[in-house]
Amino acid sequence: MNNNSVLSPTMTKHLLDWKLHLLVIAVSLLAEWIGIIKIPIGIGILVLLPLLYAFIFAILLNPNVIPSMKAVITKKRAKFASYAILLSIMPFIAKFGVGVGPNIEQIIAAGPALLLQELGNVATVLIALPVAVLVFGMGREAIGATHSVAREPNVALIADKYGLQSAEGIGVMGVYVMGTLFGAIYFSLMAGIIASMDIMDVRALAMACGIGSGSMMGACSAALAETVPDQAETITAFAATSNLLTYATGLFVSLFVALPFTEFLYKVVSKFKKNTADATTDTDFGAVMEEPAVLSMGQTFILLAVICVVLLLSNWVGQGVDPIDGLPAMLILFACCVVGILLKRVIPFNVPAIAWISIVAILISLPQFPFNAYVLEETAKMGVLQLLTPVLAYAGFAISQMEVDLFKKSGFKIAVVAILTFTGTFIGSAMIAQVML
């Protein structure tokens, strides 16, 4: 999944395309103006967040989804939104990291639960794999699709062990694409409903949000915080810490626990499959793995600065903090992002930049840090949800023609399997954390 070619300097102007960022601002501000909607549904409460509206509005304006929208924004312009997705999640990750310091004692006390809840991934296999094999007739695609939530480290693991053109590779890429398209939305809806049922400790649910995906963790924990507002700081701290630990332990749990168990369960379940021949598919996922050229350091920081302006405006509408008052907070988050990106570049470990950003943000929020009171006071002006809404707007514009075609071809089956996979991961991790607390 790595591409070492750097985006040409002549392409920098496309990263700063005013029309794309203006559309993201408009979509985000409209979504924040609509606000949060809570719908009682009997078993709980369905929490609709602004990030959902922003994603839907952006999809409706995406020319790859609705061809007539090329009059609003061309496909060439829309594709550059993909560069903004990861960068736009970075200030949000820094905001989450800052929330860890004031709650460090609670987090240390819950240490065993934080470490062991990662084993909840096994529930993913138990829930999703039988359906994939027995209901949809999948072959070994089911192994790649159900062994984890299929984020980048899991895709790399399957690619290394089986190859992406293998059946297992096809399965993991299917769930990867579905997670990219709808994962954050689904986690926000599921977390809000379960939290409103009041059947589990909210700390356990917050830990379960930390699945190793910044956008999914953010949407999940934001829904929890809106459902249980008096526990918002605790939710933020536990979710951020859990997500950080997942970066450190998730790959090893997948390699030594989840994947071997998936292989074993597949052999058992396959015995009950009417057609024992492995399912075949003509879907070419190899092309999905073709990444665009990476950004240079200068391009990264310039685009990140533009995104921070977008986030300030979103925060203005959602939180009522004007951009001038929110500027010191955004500069703090921006600095965390810059340091994290630089650490990723200079330290020879395969650790994501957002993990380094989390660590930096946590360190400056600890009581031992000289200016932690100022950091906490200023960053409190930035709303968690408001930092996430533009991320989903960029994601909506970034959906490519390839992803649209994939969804049309095999969307229903792989979408159901992906939903079961996400549900199993969340519930399994929450149950283990609940027991350990």
ZAMARGU-4260 file (C-alpha; in steps of 0.2 Angstrom, whole numbers, plus 5000, padded with zeros to 4 digits):
<rodrens>
0) 5000/5000/5000 | 5015/5011/4999 | 5020/5022/4984 | 5036/5031/4986 | 5033/5044/4971
5) 5030/5061/4977 | 5017/5072/4970 | 5024/5085/4957 | 5026/5103/4964 | 5015/5108/4949
10) 5001/5099/4957 | 5001/5109/4973 | 4989/5121/4966 | 4976/5107/4965 | 4978/5103/4983
15) 4974/5121/4987 | 4959/5121/4975 | 4947/5135/4981 | 4932/5126/4975 | 4934/5110/4984
20) 4938/5118/5000 | 4924/5130/4999 | 4912/5116/4995 | 4918/5107/5011 | 4916/5123/5021
25) 4898/5125/5014 | 4894/5107/5017 | 4901/5107/5035 | 4893/5123/5040 | 4876/5117/5034
30) 4878/5101/5044 | 4884/5110/5060 | 4869/5122/5058 | 4857/5107/5057 | 4865/5100/5073
35) 4862/5084/5082 | 4845/5075/5080 | 4840/5061/5093 | 4827/5049/5088 | 4819/5037/5100
40) 4818/5020/5092 | 4811/5009/5106 | 4827/4999/5111 | 4837/5015/5113 | 4840/5032/5104
45) 4847/5034/5087 | 4859/5049/5087 | 4861/5058/5070 | 4877/5068/5070 | 4882/5082/5059
50) 4896/5071/5052 | 4882/5060/5044 | 4874/5075/5035 | 4891/5081/5029 | 4895/5064/5022
55) 4878/5063/5013 | 4879/5081/5006 | 4896/5078/4999 | 4891/5061/4991 | 4877/5070/4983
60) 4889/5083/4976 | 4902/5070/4970 | 4902/5068/4951 | 4908/5050/4953 | 4891/5046/4962
65) 4880/5058/4952 | 4887/5062/4935 | 4877/5078/4933 | 4887/5086/4948 | 4902/5088/4937
70) 4894/5105/4934 | 4898/5109/4952 | 4915/5101/4954 | 4924/5091/4941 | 4931/5073/4944
75) 4949/5079/4943 | 4946/5092/4957 | 4936/5079/4968 | 4950/5066/4968 | 4962/5078/4977
80) 4950/5077/4992 | 4958/5060/4995 | 4974/5069/5001 | 4964/5079/5013 | 4956/5065/5023
85) 4971/5059/5033 | 4977/5076/5036 | 4960/5083/5042 | 4959/5069/5055 | 4976/5074/5062
90) 4970/5089/5072 | 4955/5079/5079 | 4967/5065/5085 | 4978/5079/5093 | 4962/5086/5102
95) 4958/5068/5108 | 4976/5066/5114 | 4975/5082/5124 | 4960/5074/5134 | 4970/5060/5140
100) 4981/5070/5152 | 4968/5076/5165 | 4961/5058/5166 | 4978/5048/5167 | 4974/5041/5184
105) 4958/5033/5178 | 4966/5026/5163 | 4981/5018/5173 | 4968/5010/5185 | 4959/5003/5170
110) 4975/4997/5162 | 4971/4978/5161 | 4954/4982/5152 | 4962/4993/5140 | 4975/4980/5135
115) 4964/4965/5135 | 4949/4972/5126 | 4959/4970/5109 | 4955/4952/5111 | 4937/4956/5107
120) 4941/4954/5088 | 4938/4936/5090 | 4919/4940/5092 | 4921/4947/5074 | 4925/4930/5067
125) 4911/4922/5077 | 4898/4933/5071 | 4903/4937/5053 | 4911/4922/5046 | 4897/4909/5048
130) 4885/4922/5039 | 4898/4925/5025 | 4901/4906/5022 | 4884/4898/5025 | 4872/4912/5019
135) 4882/4921/5006 | 4892/4906/5000 | 4909/4914/5002 | 4925/4904/5000 | 4941/4909/5008
140) 4937/4927/5005 | 4928/4926/5021 | 4944/4924/5030 | 4951/4940/5024 | 4934/4949/5026
145) 4930/4943/5044 | 4947/4942/5054 | 4947/4960/5058 | 4940/4977/5054 | 4952/4978/5039
150) 4961/4994/5042 | 4978/4997/5034 | 4989/4986/5045 | 4976/4971/5043 | 4977/4974/5024
155) 4996/4973/5024 | 4995/4957/5035 | 4984/4949/5022 | 4994/4955/5008 | 5010/4948/5015
160) 5003/4931/5020 | 4991/4928/5005 | 4993/4941/4992 | 4980/4954/4987 | 4975/4945/4972
165) 4971/4929/4982 | 4953/4925/4989 | 4958/4931/5006 | 4965/4948/4998 | 4949/4950/4989
170) 4939/4948/5005 | 4950/4960/5016 | 4949/4973/5002 | 4930/4972/5001 | 4928/4976/5020
175) 4942/4989/5019 | 4933/4999/5005 | 4916/4997/5014 | 4924/5004/5030 | 4931/5018/5021
180) 4914/5022/5013 | 4903/5020/5028 | 4913/5014/5043 | 4912/5030/5053 | 4894/5033/5050
185) 4889/5015/5056 | 4900/5016/5071 | 4892/5032/5076 | 4874/5025/5075 | 4878/5009/5083
190) 4887/5017/5098 | 4873/5029/5101 | 4860/5016/5102 | 4870/5004/5113 | 4875/5018/5125
195) 4857/5024/5126 | 4851/5007/5132 | 4862/5009/5147 | 4867/4991/5148 | 4886/4993/5149
200) 4899/5004/5157 | 4902/5019/5146 | 4921/5017/5149 | 4920/5000/5141 | 4910/5007/5126
205) 4923/5020/5124 | 4937/5008/5124 | 4928/4998/5111 | 4928/5013/5100 | 4947/5012/5099
210) 4949/5001/5084 | 4964/5008/5075 | 4954/5020/5064 | 4954/5039/5068 | 4938/5043/5059
215) 4929/5027/5066 | 4935/5030/5083 | 4930/5048/5082 | 4913/5045/5076 | 4910/5032/5088
220) 4916/5041/5104 | 4907/5057/5098 | 4890/5048/5098 | 4894/5041/5115 | 4898/5058/5122
225) 4882/5065/5115 | 4872/5051/5122 | 4881/5052/5139 | 4886/5071/5140 | 4891/5071/5158
230) 4905/5057/5154 | 4911/5066/5138 | 4929/5069/5145 | 4931/5051/5151 | 4924/5044/5135
235) 4937/5055/5125 | 4951/5049/5136 | 4948/5031/5136 | 4944/5030/5117 | 4960/5040/5113
240) 4971/5029/5124 | 4962/5013/5117 | 4965/5018/5099 | 4983/5022/5103 | 4986/5005/5111
245) 4978/4997/5096 | 4991/5004/5084 | 5004/4995/5095 | 4995/4979/5098 | 4982/4976/5085
250) 4993/4969/5072 | 5000/4956/5084 | 4983/4951/5090 | 4977/4949/5072 | 4993/4939/5067
255) 4994/4927/5082 | 4976/4926/5088 | 4962/4932/5076 | 4969/4926/5059 | 4973/4908/5066
260) 4956/4907/5074 | 4948/4913/5058 | 4957/4899/5048 | 4951/4886/5061 | 4933/4892/5061
265) 4933/4893/5042 | 4938/4874/5041 | 4924/4870/5054 | 4910/4880/5046 | 4915/4875/5028
270) 4910/4857/5032 | 4892/4863/5033 | 4892/4872/5017 | 4882/4865/5003 | 4894/4869/4989
275) 4911/4866/4996 | 4920/4873/4981 | 4927/4890/4985 | 4917/4905/4978 | 4925/4914/4964
280) 4924/4932/4959 | 4929/4943/4945 | 4931/4958/4955 | 4949/4965/4953 | 4954/4973/4969
285) 4972/4975/4964 | 4968/4992/4957 | 4960/4998/4973 | 4977/4996/4981 | 4985/5008/4968
290) 4989/5024/4979 | 4991/5041/4972 | 5008/5049/4974 | 5012/5055/4992 | 5014/5073/4997
295) 5030/5081/5000 | 5033/5088/5018 | 5030/5106/5011 | 5014/5101/5003 | 5008/5092/5018
300) 5010/5107/5030 | 5002/5119/5017 | 4987/5108/5015 | 4986/5105/5034 | 4986/5124/5037
305) 4972/5126/5024 | 4962/5112/5033 | 4964/5120/5050 | 4956/5135/5043 | 4941/5125/5037
310) 4940/5117/5055 | 4940/5134/5063 | 4925/5139/5053 | 4916/5122/5057 | 4920/5125/5075
315) 4913/5143/5074 | 4896/5137/5069 | 4895/5122/5080 | 4903/5129/5096 | 4900/5147/5094
320) 4919/5151/5096 | 4924/5164/5083 | 4940/5159/5073 | 4951/5173/5081 | 4947/5166/5099
325) 4949/5148/5093 | 4966/5152/5084 | 4977/5148/5099 | 4969/5131/5101 | 4971/5127/5083
330) 4989/5132/5083 | 4992/5120/5097 | 4984/5106/5088 | 4993/5111/5072 | 5009/5110/5081
335) 5005/5093/5088 | 5002/5087/5070 | 5018/5095/5063 | 5029/5087/5077 | 5020/5070/5074
340) 5023/5070/5056 | 5041/5075/5058 | 5043/5061/5071 | 5036/5049/5058 | 5049/5054/5046
345) 5064/5054/5057 | 5061/5039/5068 | 5064/5022/5059 | 5049/5013/5066 | 5033/5008/5056
350) 5022/5019/5067 | 5008/5029/5059 | 5009/5048/5061 | 4993/5049/5070 | 5000/5038/5083
355) 5015/5050/5086 | 5002/5065/5086 | 4992/5056/5100 | 5008/5054/5110 | 5014/5072/5108
360) 4996/5078/5113 | 4995/5067/5128 | 5012/5073/5134 | 5008/5091/5133 | 4992/5088/5143
365) 5000/5079/5157 | 5000/5088/5174 | 5019/5087/5173 | 5020/5098/5158 | 5024/5116/5162
370) 5010/5124/5151 | 4997/5110/5153 | 4984/5122/5161 | 4985/5134/5146 | 4984/5119/5134
375) 4969/5112/5142 | 4960/5129/5143 | 4963/5134/5125 | 4960/5117/5117 | 4943/5116/5127
380) 4937/5129/5114 | 4938/5116/5100 | 4923/5105/5099 | 4926/5086/5096 | 4912/5084/5084
385) 4916/5100/5075 | 4933/5094/5071 | 4926/5078/5063 | 4912/5085/5052 | 4924/5092/5038
390) 4933/5075/5038 | 4918/5066/5033 | 4914/5080/5020 | 4931/5077/5012 | 4928/5058/5013
395) 4912/5061/5003 | 4920/5070/4989 | 4935/5058/4989 | 4924/5043/4984 | 4931/5037/4967
400) 4923/5029/4952 | 4932/5013/4956 | 4923/5013/4973 | 4906/5017/4966 | 4908/5003/4953
405) 4914/4991/4967 | 4899/4995/4977 | 4887/4992/4963 | 4895/4975/4959 | 4896/4967/4976
410) 4890/4980/4988 | 4876/4971/4996 | 4885/4955/5002 | 4901/4963/5007 | 4891/4977/5015
415) 4882/4965/5026 | 4898/4955/5030 | 4907/4972/5034 | 4893/4977/5046 | 4894/4961/5055
420) 4912/4963/5056 | 4911/4980/5064 | 4898/4975/5076 | 4907/4960/5082 | 4923/4970/5085
425) 4914/4983/5095 | 4903/4972/5105 | 4917/4959/5108 | 4929/4972/5114 | 4916/4981/5125
430) 4911/4965/5133 | 4929/4960/5138 | 4932/4978/5144 | 4916/4977/5154 | 4922/4961/5163
435) 4939/4968/5167 | 4933/4985/5174
</rodrens>
